[in-house]
Amino acid sequence: MELRHLRYFIAVADAGSLTVAAEKTLNTSQPSLSRQIRDLEQEVGTQLMTRSAQGIELTSAGKAFLDHARMALLQADAAKEAALRAAQPPKPTFALGFMSGAEIGLLPEVTGVLREEFPGIDLRLSSDYSPVLAKALIRRKLDAAFIRREEHMEDLACTRVRTDPLVFVFPSDHRFSTQATVAPEDIGDEVFCLPSKAAPAVRRAVLEYFDRAGVDLKPEHEVHNVVHAISMITSTRAVMLLPAYTKRYLPESIATRPVRGEAPTVDLVIAHHKANKSPIVKLLISSVGKLGGTPS
């Protein structure tokens, strides 16, 4: 008895006809299929189906045989798949996170570095707020992530990728657009937006900057991300400080100017759990020099 005998028998049983099974399922001739079924019945030692002008009908033996035939084919297919999987080397999997917005500039370079060394790597990418990614690293749900330096990251190791200066952002027809730079004391009575606690590193850098300048900052709104910032600046004619790399996302209706004097900065780091000794993590860290250029 061969597997093809089982396949032929199942096809005939499902079709209810030797002719239909031969022409539409098995792509063979009806006489050849009849011979295969007779050979099977001879091997089993009993009649499995009866034939009539209306088609075929399984005998009680045939009905019992059908269930076992289906199971045998399923097991044969499973055995083949298991063998193929065992013959292939394991595919490395790596969960990598990007602080929202950072992936646009970094992802092509990062994937290029990883796929050159690990051609079959299965990259699982995620994008979120920096604090959310930091928690995922601590819980070992991510292998590495490009984030800001957050609080309570004692379990994480961080390597600086680049330093992002902050720039003033405002409507393009604002009075600041005629200035080469903007000083903290220029803010005066301007409507000012402060990054929300969803971006604590940038928020902290802004507050510390104005504190050092001796300016009593009174923000009127908080923004959660760049899209929200664009909306608030456009609708309220607000001013705010954002990392310089966000310039690439801003529409023509919004302008930027450098900070006069020493600008506040925030670091972008690649972080991983200290217990993670993955060679993929080591490769990323060793390649930081290739990834550290500040996006235009």
C-alpha positions in Angstrom: 0.0 0.0 0.0 1.4 3.4 -1.0 0.4 7.0 -0.1 -0.9 7.5 -3.6 -3.4 4.7 -3.1 -4.8 6.6 0.0 -4.9 9.9 -1.9 -6.8 8.3 -4.8 -9.3 6.6 -2.4 -10.0 9.8 -0.5 -10.5 11.8 -3.8 -13.0 9.2 -5.0 -14.8 9.1 -1.7 -15.1 12.9 -1.6 -16.2 13.2 -5.2 -18.7 10.3 -5.0 -17.6 9.4 -8.5 -14.6 7.7 -10.2 -15.0 9.8 -13.3 -15.2 13.2 -11.4 -12.3 12.3 -9.2 -10.2 11.2 -12.2 -10.9 14.3 -14.3 -11.3 17.1 -11.9 -9.1 16.2 -8.9 -6.4 13.7 -9.9 -5.9 14.6 -13.5 -5.8 10.9 -14.6 -7.9 8.6 -16.6 -10.9 6.8 -15.1 -9.6 3.2 -16.1 -6.3 3.9 -14.4 -8.0 5.2 -11.3 -10.2 2.1 -11.2 -7.2 -0.1 -11.3 -5.6 1.8 -8.4 -8.7 1.3 -6.3 -8.8 -2.4 -7.1 -5.2 -2.7 -6.1 -5.9 -1.0 -2.8 -8.9 -3.2 -2.1 -6.7 -6.3 -2.9 -4.1 -5.0 -0.5 -6.6 -4.3 2.3 -8.3 -7.6 1.7 -11.9 -6.4 1.4 -14.2 -4.3 -0.8 -14.1 -0.6 0.1 -16.7 0.8 -2.3 -19.5 -0.3 -4.5 -20.0 1.1 -8.1 -23.2 1.9 -9.9 -24.5 4.2 -12.6 -25.2 6.8 -10.0 -21.6 6.8 -8.8 -19.8 5.1 -5.9 -20.9 4.3 -2.3 -18.5 3.4 0.5 -19.0 0.0 2.2 -18.9 -0.2 5.9 -15.3 -1.2 5.6 -14.7 1.7 3.3 -16.1 4.2 5.8 -13.9 2.8 8.5 -10.9 2.9 6.2 -11.6 6.5 5.1 -11.0 8.1 8.5 -7.7 6.2 9.0 -6.6 7.1 5.4 -7.2 10.8 6.1 -5.2 10.6 9.3 -2.3 8.8 7.6 -2.0 11.5 5.0 -2.1 14.2 7.6 0.7 12.5 9.5 2.7 12.0 6.4 2.5 15.7 5.5 3.4 16.6 9.1 6.4 14.3 9.0 7.6 16.0 5.8 7.2 19.5 7.2 9.0 18.5 10.4 11.9 17.1 8.4 12.2 20.3 6.3 12.1 22.5 9.4 14.8 20.3 11.0 17.0 20.5 7.9 17.0 24.4 8.0 19.1 26.4 10.4 17.1 28.3 13.0 16.1 31.8 11.9 17.3 34.5 14.3 14.5 36.6 15.7 15.1 40.1 17.0 12.6 42.5 18.5 13.7 46.1 17.9 11.9 49.3 19.0 12.1 52.9 17.7 11.0 56.0 19.5 8.2 57.4 17.4 9.7 59.4 14.4 13.3 58.1 14.9 12.7 55.0 12.6 12.4 57.2 9.5 16.0 58.2 9.6 17.4 55.1 11.3 15.5 52.1 10.0 17.2 51.8 6.5 20.7 51.9 8.1 19.8 49.6 10.9 18.2 46.9 8.7 21.2 47.2 6.3 23.7 46.5 9.1 21.7 43.6 10.5 20.8 41.8 7.3 24.4 42.0 6.1 25.6 40.0 9.1 22.4 38.0 9.7 20.8 37.5 6.2 17.9 35.4 7.5 17.0 37.6 10.5 13.4 38.0 11.4 13.1 41.6 12.5 10.0 42.4 14.7 9.7 46.2 14.7 7.7 48.5 17.0 7.4 52.2 17.3 6.1 54.0 20.5 6.9 56.7 23.1 10.3 56.4 24.6 9.1 55.5 28.2 6.9 52.7 26.8 9.8 51.2 24.9 12.0 51.5 28.0 9.5 49.5 30.0 9.3 46.9 27.3 13.1 46.5 27.4 13.0 46.1 31.2 10.3 43.4 30.8 12.5 41.7 28.1 9.7 42.1 25.5 12.2 43.9 23.3 15.8 43.1 22.6 16.9 46.6 21.9 15.4 50.1 21.3 16.4 53.5 20.1 15.1 55.8 22.9 15.8 58.8 25.2 17.5 58.4 28.5 14.5 57.8 30.8 14.3 57.6 34.6 14.5 54.2 36.4 16.6 52.5 33.7 19.1 50.9 36.1 18.5 47.5 34.4 19.3 48.9 31.0 22.7 49.6 29.3 22.7 52.6 27.0 25.0 53.7 24.2 24.7 57.2 22.7 23.8 57.2 19.0 23.5 61.0 18.6 22.7 64.2 20.4 19.7 66.2 19.1 19.7 70.0 19.7 16.4 71.6 20.4 15.1 74.4 18.1 12.3 76.9 18.4 9.2 76.1 16.3 6.5 78.6 15.4 4.1 79.7 12.5 6.1 80.7 9.4 4.6 84.2 9.4 5.5 84.7 13.1 7.8 87.7 14.0 10.5 85.2 14.9 10.9 84.2 11.3 12.8 87.5 10.7 15.4 86.6 13.3 18.4 84.4 12.8 18.1 82.9 16.3 15.6 83.1 19.2 16.6 83.7 22.8 14.6 82.4 25.8 13.8 85.9 26.9 12.2 86.6 23.5 9.3 84.3 24.5 7.7 87.1 26.6 3.9 86.8 26.3 3.9 84.3 23.5 1.6 81.3 23.7 4.0 78.5 24.6 3.5 74.7 24.2 5.4 72.2 26.4 6.0 68.6 25.5 3.8 66.4 27.7 4.9 63.7 30.1 4.7 61.2 27.2 8.1 62.7 26.2 9.7 63.3 29.6 13.3 63.7 28.3 12.4 66.5 26.0 10.1 68.1 28.5 12.9 68.0 31.1 15.4 69.6 28.7 13.0 72.4 27.9 12.2 73.2 31.6 15.8 73.1 32.6 16.8 75.4 29.7 14.4 78.1 30.7 15.2 77.7 34.3 18.9 78.2 33.6 18.0 81.3 31.6 16.0 82.7 34.5 12.8 82.8 32.5 9.6 82.0 34.3 8.0 79.8 31.8 4.2 79.6 31.8 3.1 77.1 29.2 -0.5 77.3 28.1 -0.7 73.9 26.3 1.0 70.5 26.3 1.6 68.4 23.2 2.0 64.6 23.0 3.8 64.2 19.6 4.9 66.0 16.5 1.5 65.7 14.8 -0.2 67.2 17.8 2.5 69.9 17.9 1.8 70.9 14.3 -1.9 71.1 15.1 -1.4 73.3 18.2 1.1 75.6 16.6 -1.1 76.1 13.6 -4.3 76.7 15.5 -3.0 78.7 18.5 0.0 80.4 16.8 2.1 78.9 19.6 5.8 78.7 20.0 7.7 75.6 21.4 11.0 73.8 21.5 11.4 70.5 19.6 14.4 68.3 18.6 15.9 69.6 15.4 15.3 66.3 13.5 11.6 67.0 13.6 12.1 69.7 10.9 11.7 67.0 8.3 8.1 66.4 9.3 7.0 70.1 9.5 4.8 71.7 6.8 5.7 75.0 5.1 3.3 76.8 7.4 5.7 76.2 10.3 9.2 77.5 10.6 12.2 76.8 12.9 15.1 78.9 14.3 18.1 77.8 16.3 18.4 78.7 19.9 20.6 81.8 20.6 23.6 80.7 22.6 24.1 77.2 23.9 21.1 75.1 22.8 19.5 72.5 25.1 20.0 68.9 23.8 18.6 65.4 24.2 20.5 62.2 23.5 19.2 59.4 21.4 20.6 56.1 22.7 20.3 52.5 21.8 19.3 50.6 25.0 19.1 46.9 25.9 18.7 44.9 29.1 22.0 44.3 30.8 21.3 40.6 30.9 20.9 40.4 27.1 24.1 39.1 25.6 22.8 38.6 22.1 25.4 38.9 19.3 22.8 40.9 17.4 22.8 43.5 20.2 26.6 43.6 20.2 26.6 44.1 16.4 24.2 47.1 16.7 26.3 48.7 19.4 29.5 48.2 17.4 27.8 49.9 14.4 26.6 53.0 16.3 29.2 55.1 14.4 27.4 54.4 11.2 24.0 55.3 12.6 24.9 58.4 14.5 24.4 61.1 11.9 21.8 63.7 12.8 18.9 63.6 10.3 18.5 66.7 8.2 
